[in-house]
Amino acid sequence: MKKKKFSGKQFAKGFIVGSFIGGGAALLLAPRSGKETQQKINNRLDETIDLFFELKNNLTAVESNFQNVKQQSTDLLPSTIEEVQKEIKQFQFINTPRVDIIKEQLVKINSELSNFKDKMNATEPRG
């Protein structure tokens, strides 16, 4: 027996047709009067439209806020980068001589340690 392939298009078509049939049956078999059903449908439709407008307004606000953040970052980023670069240069200017002094002192300490080691080896009794 050969299996039939089931596609998304077939499902969508069946879903839409089933929705219309179910909606029509609900309208025909509804326990409310036609006026009550129409009013309920109109109320739901109004609520849905209101939700869409609210969604549109919220999306517009999000887009506006995004544009504001984008503009602020475009305005502030170059000056912030410049300030950080200046601070780095200033730090290097102040600390480079200090680092050089520390390096010189380390060379002296290593030399003195080497001399001390040589003196200790020279004064040790040889067995």
C-alpha positions in Angstrom: 0.0 0.0 0.0 1.4 3.4 -1.0 1.5 6.2 1.5 0.1 9.5 0.5 2.3 12.6 1.1 0.7 15.2 3.2 1.8 18.8 2.4 1.5 22.1 4.3 -0.6 23.5 1.4 -3.1 20.7 1.8 -3.3 21.3 5.6 -3.7 25.1 5.1 -6.5 24.6 2.6 -8.2 22.1 4.8 -7.9 24.4 7.8 -9.4 27.4 5.9 -12.3 25.3 4.5 -12.9 23.8 7.9 -12.9 27.2 9.5 -15.5 28.6 7.1 -17.7 25.5 7.5 -17.3 25.6 11.3 -18.0 29.4 11.4 -21.1 29.0 9.2 -22.4 26.1 11.2 -21.8 28.1 14.4 -23.8 31.1 13.0 -26.7 28.9 11.9 -26.8 26.8 15.1 -26.0 29.6 17.6 -28.4 29.9 20.5 -28.4 33.7 20.2 -30.5 35.7 17.9 -29.0 37.2 14.7 -28.7 40.6 16.2 -26.9 39.3 19.3 -24.5 37.3 17.1 -23.9 40.3 14.9 -23.3 42.5 17.9 -20.9 39.9 19.3 -19.0 39.7 16.0 -18.9 43.5 15.8 -17.5 43.7 19.3 -14.8 41.1 18.6 -14.0 42.8 15.4 -13.7 46.2 17.1 -11.5 44.6 19.8 -9.3 43.1 17.2 -9.0 46.4 15.3 -8.1 48.2 18.5 -5.4 45.6 19.2 -3.9 46.1 15.7 -3.8 49.8 16.2 -2.3 49.4 19.6 0.3 47.0 18.1 1.0 49.5 15.3 1.5 52.4 17.8 3.8 50.2 20.0 5.8 49.2 16.9 6.1 52.9 15.9 7.2 53.8 19.4 9.8 51.0 19.4 11.1 52.1 16.0 11.3 55.7 17.2 13.2 54.7 20.4 15.5 52.6 18.3 16.2 55.5 16.0 16.9 57.8 19.0 19.4 55.2 20.5 21.0 54.9 17.1 21.3 58.7 16.7 22.7 59.1 20.2 25.3 56.4 19.7 26.3 57.9 16.4 26.6 61.3 18.1 28.4 60.1 21.3 30.6 57.3 20.1 33.2 59.3 18.3 33.8 61.7 21.2 33.8 58.8 23.7 36.5 57.0 21.6 38.5 60.2 21.4 38.3 60.7 25.1 39.4 57.1 25.8 42.3 57.4 23.4 43.4 60.6 25.1 43.2 58.9 28.5 45.3 56.0 27.3 47.9 58.4 25.9 48.0 60.3 29.1 48.4 57.1 31.1 51.2 56.0 28.9 52.9 59.4 29.2 52.7 59.4 33.0 53.6 55.8 33.5 56.3 55.1 30.8 59.0 56.9 32.8 57.9 55.0 35.9 58.2 51.7 34.1 61.6 52.6 32.8 62.8 53.4 36.3 61.5 50.1 37.6 63.3 48.3 34.8 66.5 50.0 35.7 66.1 49.1 39.3 65.5 45.5 38.4 68.7 45.4 36.3 70.6 46.8 39.4 69.0 44.3 41.7 69.8 41.4 39.4 73.4 42.6 39.1 73.7 43.0 42.9 72.2 39.5 43.4 74.7 38.1 41.0 77.6 39.8 42.8 76.3 38.6 46.1 76.1 35.1 44.8 79.6 35.2 43.5 80.9 36.5 46.9 79.1 33.7 48.7 80.5 31.1 46.4 84.0 32.6 46.9 83.8 32.6 50.7 82.4 29.0 51.0 84.9 26.6 52.4 85.9 24.1 49.8 85.8 20.6 51.0 
